[in-house]
Every structure is written in C-alpha cells, then in structure tokens.
Amino acid sequence: MPGKASNTADLIQAGLNLIHQAISIYDSDLKLAVSNRRFQEMFDLPEEYVTIGATFSDTIRLLLERGEYGEIDDIDAALQVRIDQAQAFEAHYLERTRPDGRTIAVEGNPLPQGGWVTVYTDITSTKKQETLLRSRSEVLSDQLLDHTEKLSQTNRELAVTITQLEETKYQLTEMEARTRTTAEMMPAHIAHVGTDYRYTFSNRQLANVMPGRATDILGARIDETLGGNAWKHIGPRLEQAFLGKPSAFEFTDEDSSRRIRTAFTPDDRNGEMHGVYILTTDVTEESQARASLAQTHKRELAAQLTSGLAHDFANLLTIILGLQSRLARMELTEDGQELIAATQATARRGGRLLDRIAQMSGPRDVKLVATDLSSFLNDIRLLARPTLPDHIRLEIYRCDIGGTLMLDAGFLQDSLLNLLLNAAHAIGERSGKITVTTTSVRDTWLEIAVEDTGIGFSEKALNHALDPFFTTKGEEGSGLGLSMVYDMTRSAGGNISLANTPTGARVTLRLPLRPAPQDAAPGLVLLVEDSDDIRKSVREMLMDQGHTVIEATSAEEGETLAYVSGIDLILSDISLAGSDMTGVQMLDRLAASGVAAPGHLMTSLPSGNATRQDGERRYPLITKPFNARELSGFLNTPRSKEIPT
C-alpha cells in the first residue's frame, strides 16, 4: 500500500541519518538516489544538492569551485574526467586531505542494478594519532612506523575488497538460483553426462519429456535411466559425441509413444573431453502437424493432377450415357435392356467417383434430380446382386408414390449399397434375407428401411455406430461406412435411425418427400458446347424431350445466336475451347443486354474450381456426366439454391 511504502522510506532515511559516516548513492544516470544528513554536513552542501534527482555533475562542479580537490586551472576538464570515471565506475578506496585540513577515507562500490554507493569516513583523529605516535616514539624506527601506517591502510583496503567479494558471491549465488529455476521451468530436459555415462546435471524434466523415467537422476547411468528401447537409438549417437561429434536427431520412444528430438554437444575443454551436454524435447505434436501438412500437400497435388483427367473423363461419361439412352429406345431383348440399365448405372457411379475426386479440393453439394423411384430401386438390385453371396436373398418393396421425386440419387445409391453390404456382413455364412422397403410418411417423408436377418446391433453399436471410425469388423472395417451414410442423409435434409427387430437389425433413412415438377412445355433451346460428341449427345437428349435445338460451338457464336427470336432457354458449357469468353461471361453479357431467355450451365469442372463456383452462384448448374432423365429434371426444376428440410 502507498502509505506503508512511504513509512518504510522514512524509516530507512532516519536510520541512515543516525550513521556517523557520510553516504551517497548515485544511479546509472548519475543522479542522486539516496544520501544521509552526514553527507550534507560533511561537504556543507545546499539543500538542492542533496535532493533526490540532484545531478552528480552539479555537485562535483560545486566542490571543484570550492577547492575541495585542490587548485584546479580548468574546472570543466577536471569535471569531465570525474564524470568519465563515474560512468566507468570501479570499486576503490582512497584517503585525501580536504582544504580545511581534515582527512577523509573514501570507499566506493558499484551496484548490480547500476550506479554506485560511496561511504565517506572522517579519519582525522586516526591520522593525528599516527602522527603523534611517530613524533613521540623513541624506540620505533621510522621504517617501522611507515610499515605500520601501510599495514593500517592495507587493512582498510582489504576490508573493502572483502566486502566487494562477498557482494559478488551473493550475486553469483542469486544468478545460479535464477538459472536453475529457469532451467527447471523449460519444457525440455537439459542434462550433462560425464565420460563415465553418469548424469552430473539435470533440470529434473526427463519424466515430463519421456514419461515413465525417474526425475532425480544425478549420479545415475544414462543407459539404465532411459531403458533399452530408447538406448538403442541414443547410445550410438552418444558414443559419437564422446568422440567430439555433435548431433541432433529424432526417434520414437516405444515406452511412451512420444516422438523425441535429442541434441548432443560435446563438452570438450582445452582438448580434454569432460562429457556431453544433452537437450531433449518432446516433438510429438510438431511431428503430427508435419505429417498432417504433408498429407494436405499430397491431397492438393492429387487434386491438381486429377482435375484435368476428371474433366475429360466426365465428358466421356456424358457421351456414354447419351449413347446408352439411344440404345434403350431401340427394340432390344429383356436381357439387352438389363445390360443397358446396368451400363448406365455403372457410368453414373463413375460420375460419383469424379465427385469424390473433386472433394479433395472442395466439398460436394447436394444435387437433387428428378428420380423415378422404380427405376432407381431396380438399379440398386442390379448393382447389389453380384456383390451379395448366393445364400443371401434380396427383396425390395416399393410404395406407390406416383410421379418422380427430387432426390440426390448418387448419394442415396451409395448409402443403400453401403447398408446392403453391412447387412450381408451381419448375416455372415448362414442363409438369410435382406429386405428394402420404401414408404411415404404423412406425404412429408420418404422412408427407406433396410432390414436383415443377422445378429442385430449390440448395445454399444446402437449408441456409437454412427460415430466416425467405429466398426465391428475389426481390421477389415474402416469405421466410415455408417458415418458417411449419416452425413449424406443429413446433408440432404433427412435423418437416420438404428434399431433391432425380432429377426435382426433395421436401419431407417428418412428423406424429404419432394415431388418433381411437371415437365415444362417443349421449346427452342440454344445449346453452346465446343465438343462435337458431347454436343451431339446432349442435343439428342433435348430433342427426345420434345425441344427444338440450335447449336453453337463457342461463346462468341452463342452470343450472336442468342438474339434469334423465340429462344426459350440457353444451355452452355462453362469451359469453351477457342473462345475468349467462358459460358458464365457469355450469360452475363446476354443478361446485361436484355436477353430474357434463362441461362443454364453444365460443366465437368470440380466443385472447388473458382470459375465453376462463380457461375454456380448466379445460374443453375448440372455436373457432367448426366443422362436424359437427370437433364430433364435439371431443366424443369425451379431455380433455388436452398434445400428444403
């Protein structure tokens, strides 16, 4: 508290005033910090010269002008000499006679914080006694008196030296304590090992860096302290350090599963080896961060390498789907139609594979398309049957909803196939059955239940099966299957539940029941696509839906044809070879010039591509590959970026 501090200062000053010696303390800026009344009286100093903050130079100038230091011709030069001595202050002891004939002993010592303290002792009476002794003694020789005087002065100087040494010892002790405290606070183990392999110093942090080891290890052997697993990494490097070779290395401590970094510095003094200094730190988190960063770089590199291939592959799949649509309209046998359906389903799975590749550089958005539930479930049967063992029967029951639904067919197909494979694993080697049932719940939800005749869910699985990395398959499972189904369902606005039945397990998916809008009346479509094969395939899809199509191979040509009277819709690829404009820029220019036909985009660019994202913010977009049904649903869906839940 301020009052208490003030009282303490007054007590200190009162104590100093009782001392018969004069005392002054100047700080490193040569300003008075402390003095006592005897200092003012001895040198007859005015009050302003003994006030805290009074400058050393002003006081010395006053004393020089009074003749305190004898006759001085150049006071300024003499003042500067004393200022220079004060700034490079060293401990000293001297005796001098003042102008009034009195003799004083001056003892000065520097302070650790800067500045110095000086003690002035009036030794006039002592000097008089020495003179009297010299004049009256008839026995002692002049030489003995000289020696006595010198001895007395030497004793006084020795006392000053002893005081200085004691202060230095105190400062060294304090410094050592601070150094040890600082070392023990460091998150690393600092140690020294002698040539006999025994610890001569330790900051007591070994157990924090390498759990399971002792803390008090002074005098212990390093190989016994660390244990065999760590010693096999450290021993050879320590041997090299004893030969004068420093090193730094990392190893995994099997006993604690920590990643450890160790540095050895030889203690070689004047060509003689005294041991090795050791610095050991735990770099487990740093190592994990490096591994994560390396994995991120790998993913970024993979995305860069695959994005171009994915673009071309998506275009090829679009052509394949278009050709398969044409084959499906031909009069083929039932087996042929099944093969066509299987080929189309496989091509669409190839498109979803491209989506997963794209997810390496960006998230995948929900893609709702008009989906015929009967055809969708038939595709599930065709894809799942070859992967299920012969002793497991698959039954699918579809409710009569009527019309098509807006579903993310790709994600839903992946989810159901994942659930079917999980059900087959639960049934195992015995005969069993998997049942897929779809129902409508209050005209609000589409409910899809997958039931099996397996062993059912354990209590732990019911509580944690949707958690990432939870698996009951041991090393055969990744623990990502059900968690991915959960994420897919939630992103589409639905939910998932798990339960046991009297005969096995049930997984139920609920998705928003969204009837697809009715097909719009056929119209005139401007198709802008630079690839001849893709343009032909998309044109036939549009014409099969009743549309009339005019075609352009570049953005410039598309911009010109867009002013043709009667165009109802514009469908353009984003990337157009041979054009200075993208499809996005073309649609922007047309909208700015007053063209009323709504613009739509198609692309095989990955979802993380900046150009794609720019277009997707302003125009409806369909990702290649797509088939005729998906294209129809896309063109007939009211434009909305929001997914109802």
C-alpha positions in Angstrom: 0.0 0.0 0.0 1.3 3.6 -0.7 1.1 4.6 3.0 3.1 1.6 4.1 5.7 2.2 1.4 6.1 5.8 2.5 6.6 4.8 6.1 9.3 2.3 5.1 11.1 5.0 3.2 11.0 7.4 6.2 12.4 4.6 8.5 15.3 3.9 6.1 16.1 7.6 5.8 16.0 8.0 9.6 18.3 5.1 10.0 20.8 6.4 7.5 20.8 9.8 9.3 22.0 8.1 12.5 25.1 6.8 10.9 28.2 8.9 11.6 29.7 8.2 8.2 28.6 10.2 5.1 26.7 8.0 2.5 25.7 8.8 -1.1 24.2 6.6 -3.8 24.0 7.7 -7.4 22.1 5.8 -10.1 23.4 4.8 -13.6 22.1 8.2 -14.9 24.4 10.0 -12.5 21.6 11.3 -10.4 21.3 11.2 -6.6 19.1 8.3 -5.3 19.9 8.3 -1.6 22.1 10.3 0.8 22.1 10.9 4.6 22.4 14.1 6.7 26.1 13.5 7.4 26.8 13.7 3.6 25.3 17.2 3.5 27.0 18.3 6.7 30.5 16.9 5.8 30.6 18.8 2.5 28.4 21.8 3.5 26.0 21.2 0.6 23.0 23.4 -0.1 19.6 21.6 0.1 19.1 21.3 -3.7 22.3 19.3 -3.9 21.1 16.6 -1.5 17.6 16.3 -3.0 16.7 13.1 -4.8 17.5 13.6 -8.5 20.3 16.1 -8.0 23.0 15.5 -10.7 26.4 14.3 -9.9 28.0 16.9 -12.3 26.4 19.8 -10.5 27.6 18.6 -7.1 31.2 17.9 -8.3 31.3 21.3 -10.1 30.4 23.0 -6.8 33.1 21.1 -4.9 35.7 21.9 -7.6 34.9 25.6 -7.4 35.3 25.5 -3.6 38.8 23.9 -3.9 37.7 20.6 -2.5 40.2 18.8 -4.8 42.9 21.5 -4.5 43.9 24.2 -7.0 42.3 23.4 -10.4 43.1 25.5 -13.5 40.5 24.0 -15.9 37.4 23.2 -13.9 35.4 21.9 -17.0 38.2 19.5 -17.9 38.5 18.2 -14.3 34.7 17.8 -14.1 34.7 15.8 -17.3 37.4 13.5 -16.0 35.4 12.7 -12.9 32.2 12.2 -15.0 34.1 9.7 -17.2 35.4 7.9 -14.1 31.8 7.7 -12.7 30.4 6.3 -15.9 33.0 3.5 -15.9 32.8 3.1 -12.2 35.1 0.6 -10.4 35.5 -0.3 -6.7 38.1 1.8 -5.0 39.5 3.1 -1.6 41.5 6.3 -1.1 42.4 8.8 1.5 42.6 12.6 0.9 43.1 15.7 2.9 40.4 18.4 2.5 41.1 22.2 2.3 40.1 22.5 6.0 42.9 20.1 6.9 40.6 17.2 7.8 41.3 13.8 6.3 38.6 11.5 4.9 38.6 7.9 3.7 36.6 7.4 0.5 35.2 3.9 -0.2 33.2 3.3 -3.4 31.5 0.2 -4.7 29.4 -0.4 -7.9 25.8 -1.7 -7.5 24.4 -4.7 -9.6 21.5 -2.6 -10.7 23.8 0.2 -12.0 25.2 3.2 -10.2 27.3 3.1 -7.1 27.4 3.7 -3.3 30.1 5.8 -1.6 30.9 5.9 2.1 33.0 8.9 3.4 34.7 8.4 6.8 36.4 11.2 8.7 39.7 9.7 9.8 41.4 12.9 11.0 41.7 11.7 14.6 43.2 8.4 13.4 45.8 10.2 11.3 46.6 12.5 14.2 47.3 9.5 16.5 49.6 8.1 13.8 51.5 11.4 13.6 51.7 11.7 17.4 53.0 8.1 17.6 55.7 8.9 15.1 56.8 12.1 16.8 56.9 10.7 20.4 58.3 7.3 19.7 62.0 7.0 20.5 62.0 3.2 20.1 60.3 2.5 16.9 62.2 3.4 13.8 60.8 5.5 11.0 60.7 2.3 8.9 58.5 0.5 11.4 56.1 3.4 11.6 55.9 3.5 7.8 55.2 -0.2 7.7 52.5 0.2 10.4 50.8 3.0 8.5 50.9 1.0 5.3 49.6 -2.0 7.1 46.7 0.0 8.5 45.9 1.4 5.1 46.2 -2.1 3.5 43.8 -3.5 6.1 41.3 -0.9 5.2 41.7 -1.6 1.5 41.4 -5.3 2.3 38.2 -4.8 4.1 36.8 -3.0 1.0 37.9 -5.9 -1.2 36.3 -8.5 1.2 33.1 -6.5 1.1 33.2 -6.5 -2.7 33.9 -10.2 -2.9 31.0 -11.0 -0.5 28.7 -9.0 -2.7 30.0 -10.7 -5.8 29.5 -14.1 -4.1 25.9 -13.1 -3.2 25.2 -12.1 -6.8 26.7 -15.3 -8.2 24.6 -17.3 -5.8 21.4 -15.4 -6.8 22.3 -15.9 -10.5 22.9 -19.6 -10.1 19.5 -19.9 -8.3 17.7 -18.0 -11.1 19.5 -20.1 -13.8 18.4 -23.3 -12.1 14.9 -22.2 -11.6 14.7 -21.1 -15.3 16.1 -24.4 -16.5 13.6 -26.4 -14.4 10.7 -24.4 -15.9 11.7 -25.1 -19.5 9.6 -27.8 -21.4 12.7 -29.7 -22.2 15.3 -31.9 -20.5 18.7 -30.3 -20.1 21.4 -32.5 -18.8 25.2 -33.2 -18.7 26.6 -36.7 -18.8 30.2 -37.4 -17.8 32.6 -39.8 -19.6 31.5 -42.5 -17.1 28.0 -42.3 -18.6 26.6 -40.8 -15.3 24.5 -37.7 -15.0 26.3 -34.7 -13.5 23.5 -32.2 -14.1 19.8 -32.4 -14.8 16.9 -29.9 -14.7 14.6 -32.6 -13.5 12.4 -32.5 -16.6 13.2 -36.0 -18.0 9.9 -37.6 -16.7 7.9 -34.8 -18.4 9.5 -35.3 -21.7 9.8 -39.1 -21.6 7.1 -40.4 -19.2 8.0 -43.4 -17.1 11.5 -42.2 -16.3 12.9 -41.0 -13.0 13.2 -37.4 -12.0 16.1 -37.5 -9.6 18.9 -38.9 -11.8 22.1 -37.2 -10.6 24.8 -39.9 -10.5 22.6 -42.5 -12.3 23.8 -44.1 -15.6 22.1 -42.8 -18.7 21.6 -46.2 -20.3 19.9 -47.6 -17.1 17.8 -44.4 -16.7 16.4 -44.4 -20.3 15.9 -48.1 -20.7 16.8 -50.5 -23.6 14.2 -49.3 -26.2 15.4 -45.6 -26.0 19.1 -46.5 -25.5 19.3 -48.4 -28.8 18.5 -45.0 -30.6 20.6 -42.8 -28.3 23.6 -45.0 -27.5 25.4 -44.9 -30.9 24.9 -41.1 -31.1 26.2 -40.6 -27.6 29.3 -42.6 -28.4 30.0 -40.3 -31.4 29.5 -37.3 -29.1 32.2 -38.6 -26.8 34.5 -38.6 -29.8 33.7 -34.9 -30.4 31.0 -35.2 -33.0 27.8 -33.2 -32.2 24.4 -34.4 -33.5 20.7 -33.8 -33.5 18.2 -36.5 -34.3 14.6 -37.7 -33.7 13.3 -41.1 -32.6 10.0 -42.6 -31.3 10.2 -43.7 -27.7 8.3 -47.0 -27.8 7.8 -47.0 -24.0 5.8 -43.7 -24.1 4.8 -43.5 -27.8 6.3 -40.0 -27.8 8.3 -38.5 -30.7 11.6 -37.3 -29.2 14.2 -34.9 -30.5 17.7 -35.0 -28.9 20.8 -32.9 -29.4 24.3 -33.8 -28.2 27.0 -31.2 -27.7 30.5 -32.4 -26.7 32.0 -30.8 -23.5 35.5 -30.6 -24.9 37.6 -28.1 -22.9 41.2 -27.4 -24.0 41.3 -30.7 -25.9 40.1 -32.8 -22.9 36.7 -34.5 -23.1 34.6 -33.9 -19.9 31.3 -35.3 -21.1 28.3 -34.3 -23.3 25.6 -31.7 -22.9 22.1 -33.1 -23.7 18.9 -31.3 -24.8 15.8 -33.5 -25.2 12.4 -32.2 -26.3 9.0 -33.8 -27.0 8.1 -33.0 -30.6 5.1 -35.4 -30.8 2.6 -32.6 -31.7 5.0 -31.0 -34.1 5.6 -34.3 -35.8 1.8 -34.9 -36.2 1.4 -31.4 -37.6 4.2 -32.1 -40.1 2.5 -35.3 -41.1 -0.9 -33.6 -41.5 0.7 -30.8 -43.6 2.4 -33.4 -45.8 -0.9 -35.2 -46.3 -2.6 -32.0 -47.2 0.1 -31.2 -49.8 -0.4 -34.7 -51.2 -4.1 -34.2 -51.5 -3.6 -30.8 -53.1 -1.1 -32.4 -55.6 -3.5 -35.2 -56.3 -6.3 -32.7 -56.9 -4.1 -30.8 -59.4 -3.0 -34.0 -61.2 -6.5 -35.4 -61.4 -8.6 -32.3 -62.1 -7.7 -32.3 -65.8 -8.2 -36.0 -66.2 -11.5 -35.8 -64.3 -12.7 -33.1 -66.7 -12.1 -35.3 -69.8 -13.4 -38.4 -68.1 -16.7 -36.6 -67.2 -17.1 -35.6 -70.8 -16.6 -39.2 -72.0 -19.2 -40.5 -69.4 -21.7 -37.9 -70.7 -21.2 -39.3 -74.2 -21.6 -42.9 -73.0 -24.8 -42.0 -71.1 -26.2 -40.4 -74.2 -25.4 -43.4 -76.4 -26.9 -45.7 -73.8 -30.1 -43.6 -73.8 -30.3 -44.1 -77.6 -29.8 -47.8 -77.2 -32.6 -48.0 -74.6 -35.1 -46.6 -77.1 -34.4 -49.4 -79.5 -36.3 -52.7 -79.6 -33.9 -55.0 -77.7 -34.5 -58.1 -75.7 -35.1 -58.0 -72.0 -31.5 -59.1 -71.3 -30.2 -56.3 -73.6 -32.3 -53.7 -71.7 -30.9 -55.0 -68.4 -27.4 -54.7 -69.8 -28.1 -51.1 -70.9 -29.5 -50.3 -67.5 -26.5 -51.8 -65.7 -24.2 -49.9 -68.0 -26.0 -46.6 -67.3 -25.9 -47.2 -63.6 -22.1 -48.0 -63.8 -21.5 -44.8 -65.8 -23.4 -42.8 -63.1 -21.2 -44.4 -60.4 -18.2 -43.3 -62.4 -19.6 -39.8 -62.2 -19.9 -40.1 -58.5 -16.3 -41.2 -58.4 -15.4 -38.0 -60.1 -17.3 -36.2 -57.4 -15.2 -37.9 -54.7 -12.1 -36.8 -56.5 -13.4 -33.3 -56.6 -14.0 -33.4 -52.9 -10.2 -33.5 -52.4 -10.2 -29.8 -53.2 -13.7 -28.8 -52.1 -17.0 -30.1 -50.5 -19.6 -31.8 -52.6 -23.0 -30.0 -52.8 -26.4 -31.8 -52.6 -27.6 -32.5 -56.2 -31.3 -33.0 -56.4 -32.5 -34.5 -59.7 -35.9 -35.8 -60.8 -35.7 -39.6 -60.0 -38.1 -42.3 -60.8 -38.2 -44.5 -57.7 -38.9 -47.7 -59.5 -36.0 -47.3 -61.9 -33.8 -46.2 -59.0 -34.6 -49.3 -56.9 -34.1 -51.6 -60.0 -30.6 -50.1 -60.4 -29.9 -50.9 -56.8 -30.9 -54.5 -57.4 -28.7 -54.8 -60.5 -25.7 -53.3 -58.7 -26.0 -55.1 -55.4 -26.9 -58.6 -56.7 -23.4 -59.5 -58.0 -21.8 -58.4 -54.7 -24.1 -60.4 -52.4 -23.4 -64.1 -51.6 -25.8 -66.7 -53.2 -27.1 -67.7 -49.7 -28.5 -64.2 -49.1 -31.8 -63.2 -50.7 -32.6 -59.6 -51.6 -36.2 -58.4 -51.6 -37.2 -54.8 -52.5 -40.7 -53.4 -51.9 -41.7 -50.0 -53.3 -44.6 -47.9 -52.2 -46.8 -46.4 -54.9 -45.9 -42.7 -54.6 -46.7 -41.7 -58.1 -44.6 -39.5 -60.3 -40.9 -38.8 -59.9 -39.1 -37.4 -56.8 -36.4 -34.9 -56.3 -33.5 -36.9 -54.8 -29.8 -36.9 -54.7 -29.8 -40.2 -56.4 -26.0 -40.6 -56.4 -25.6 -40.2 -52.6 -28.7 -42.3 -51.9 -27.5 -45.1 -54.1 -24.1 -45.1 -52.3 -25.8 -45.1 -49.0 -28.1 -48.1 -49.8 -25.3 -50.1 -51.3 -23.3 -49.5 -48.1 -26.2 -50.6 -45.9 -26.7 -53.8 -48.0 -23.0 -54.8 -47.7 -23.2 -54.2 -43.9 -26.3 -56.3 -43.7 -24.6 -59.1 -45.6 -21.7 -58.9 -43.2 -24.1 -59.2 -40.2 -25.7 -62.3 -41.7 -22.4 -64.0 -42.3 -22.1 -67.5 -43.7 -25.6 -68.7 -42.9 -28.6 -68.3 -45.1 -30.5 -65.1 -44.7 -32.5 -62.3 -46.2 -32.2 -58.5 -46.7 -35.3 -56.5 -47.2 -35.5 -53.0 -48.6 -38.9 -51.2 -48.1 -39.9 -47.7 -49.2 -43.0 -45.9 -47.8 -44.4 -42.4 -47.7 -44.9 -40.9 -44.2 -47.6 -38.3 -44.0 -46.8 -37.1 -47.5 -43.8 -35.4 -45.9 -41.1 -38.0 -45.8 -39.8 -40.8 -48.0 -38.8 -43.6 -45.6 -36.4 -46.3 -46.8 -35.8 -49.2 -44.3 -33.1 -51.9 -44.7 -33.7 -55.0 -42.6 -31.6 -58.1 -42.3 -31.8 -61.5 -40.5 -28.3 -61.1 -39.0 -27.2 -60.9 -35.4 -28.5 -57.4 -34.8 -26.8 -54.4 -33.2 -25.1 -54.6 -29.9 -25.9 -52.0 -27.2 -22.6 -50.3 -27.9 -23.2 -50.3 -31.7 -26.7 -48.8 -31.2 -25.1 -45.9 -29.3 -21.9 -45.4 -31.4 -22.4 -47.0 -34.9 -22.8 -43.5 -36.5 -19.6 -42.2 -34.9 -16.6 -41.9 -37.3 -14.2 -44.8 -37.1 -16.5 -47.0 -35.1 -16.5 -50.5 -36.5 -17.5 -54.1 -35.5 -15.5 -55.6 -38.4 -12.1 -55.5 -36.7 -9.2 -54.7 -39.1 -11.5 -55.3 -42.1 -13.5 -52.2 -41.4 -12.7 -48.5 -41.6 -15.5 -47.3 -39.4 -16.5 -44.7 -42.0 -19.4 -46.5 -43.7 -22.4 -45.7 -41.5 -20.9 -42.3 -40.6 -20.8 -41.4 -44.3 -24.4 -42.6 -44.7 -25.3 -40.4 -41.8 -23.5 -37.4 -43.3 -25.1 -37.9 -46.7 -28.6 -38.2 -45.2 -28.2 -35.2 -43.0 -26.9 -33.1 -45.9 -30.0 -33.9 -47.9 -32.2 -32.7 -45.0 -33.1 -36.2 -43.6 -32.2 -38.4 -40.7 -31.2 -41.9 -39.9 -32.2 -44.3 -37.1 -30.9 -47.7 -35.9 -32.9 -50.5 -34.2 -33.1 -54.2 -33.6 -36.0 -56.4 -34.8 -37.0 -59.9 -33.6 -35.1 -61.3 -36.6 -32.1 -59.0 -36.9 -31.3 -55.3 -37.4 -33.0 -52.3 -39.1 -31.6 -49.1 -40.5 -34.1 -46.5 -41.5 -33.5 -43.5 -43.7 -35.9 -40.6 -43.9 -35.6 -38.0 -46.7 -37.8 -35.1 -47.5 -40.6 -36.1 -49.9 -40.2 -33.7 -52.8 -42.3 -34.4 -55.9 -40.5 -33.4 -59.1 -42.1 -30.5 -61.0 -44.0 -31.3 -64.2 -42.0 -31.2 -67.4 -42.2 -27.8 -69.0 -43.6 -27.4 -72.5 -41.1 -28.1 -75.2 -39.3 -25.0 -76.5 -36.4 -23.7 -78.5 -33.1 -24.3 -76.8 -29.7 -22.7 -77.6 -27.0 -25.3 -76.9 -23.4 -24.0 -76.6 -20.8 -26.8 -76.4 -17.4 -27.0 -78.0 -17.1 -30.8 -78.1 -18.8 -32.3 -81.1 -19.6 -35.6 -79.5 -21.0 -34.1 -76.3 -23.0 -31.5 -78.2 -24.5 -34.3 -80.3 -25.3 -36.4 -77.2 -26.9 -33.5 -75.3 -28.8 -32.4 -78.5 -30.4 -35.8 -78.8 -31.4 -35.8 -75.1 -33.1 -32.4 -75.6 -34.8 -33.4 -78.8 -36.1 -36.6 -77.2 -37.8 -34.4 -74.6 -39.5 -32.5 -77.4 -37.3 -29.5 -77.6 -36.0 -27.8 -80.8 -32.3 -27.2 -80.7 -29.9 -24.7 -82.3 -26.2 -25.2 -81.7 -23.1 -23.0 -81.1 -19.5 -24.1 -80.7 -18.1 -21.0 -79.0 -19.2 -18.3 -76.6 -19.0 -15.7 -79.4 -21.2 -17.7 -81.7 -23.6 -18.4 -78.8 -23.9 -14.7 -78.0 -24.8 -14.0 -81.7 -27.4 -16.8 -81.9 -29.0 -15.8 -78.6 -30.7 -12.9 -80.3 -32.7 -15.2 -82.5 -36.4 -14.7 -81.9 -38.2 -17.3 -79.8 -35.3 -18.8 -77.8 -36.8 -20.2 -74.6 -33.7 -21.4 -72.8 -29.9 -21.3 -73.1 -27.7 -24.3 -72.0 -24.0 -23.6 -72.2 -20.8 -25.4 -71.1 -18.6 -23.3 -68.8 -15.3 -24.1 -70.5 -15.4 -23.4 -74.2 -12.2 -24.1 -76.2 -11.3 -21.5 -78.8 -13.3 -18.7 -77.0 -12.1 -15.7 -75.2 -15.2 -15.9 -73.0 -16.4 -18.6 -70.7 -20.0 -19.7 -70.7 -20.5 -17.7 -67.5 -19.3 -14.5 -69.1 -21.5 -15.1 -72.1 -24.6 -15.4 -70.0 -23.6 -12.3 -68.0 -23.3 -10.3 -71.2 -26.6 -11.6 -72.6 -28.4 -10.8 -69.3 -26.9 -7.3 -69.3 -28.1 -6.7 -72.8 -31.7 -7.6 -72.1 -31.9 -11.2 -73.4 -34.9 -12.7 -71.5 -34.1 -16.4 -72.1 -33.0 -18.0 -68.8 -29.4 -19.3 -68.8 -28.3 -22.7 -67.5 -24.8 -24.1 -67.2 -23.2 -27.6 -67.5 -19.6 -28.5 -66.6 -17.2 -31.2 -65.7 -15.0 -28.8 -63.6 -14.5 -30.0 -60.0 -16.6 -28.3 -57.2 -13.6 -26.5 -55.8 -12.9 -24.7 -59.2 -13.2 -20.9 -58.8 -14.8 -20.4 -62.3 -17.4 -23.1 -61.5 -18.2 -21.5 -58.2 -18.5 -18.1 -59.8 -21.1 -19.4 -62.3 -22.9 -21.6 -59.7 -23.7 -18.5 -57.6 -25.7 -17.0 -60.4 -27.1 -19.7 -62.7 -28.5 -23.3 -62.3 -25.7 -25.8 -63.0 -25.6 -29.5 -63.8 -22.5 -31.6 -63.4 -21.3 -33.9 -66.2 -21.8 -36.8 -66.7 -25.6 -36.8 -66.8 -28.3 -38.8 -68.6 -31.5 -37.7 -70.2 -33.6 -38.2 -67.1 -31.2 -36.1 -65.0 -31.1 -33.4 -67.7 -34.9 -33.3 -67.8 -35.1 -32.9 -64.0 -32.5 -30.2 -64.1 -34.2 -28.1 -66.8 -37.6 -28.5 -65.2 -36.6 -27.7 -61.6 -37.4 -24.2 -60.4 -34.1 -22.4 -59.7 -33.3 -22.5 -56.0 -30.1 -22.8 -54.1 -31.9 -23.7 -50.8 -32.5 -27.4 -50.0 -35.9 -27.7 -48.1 -35.7 -29.6 -44.8 
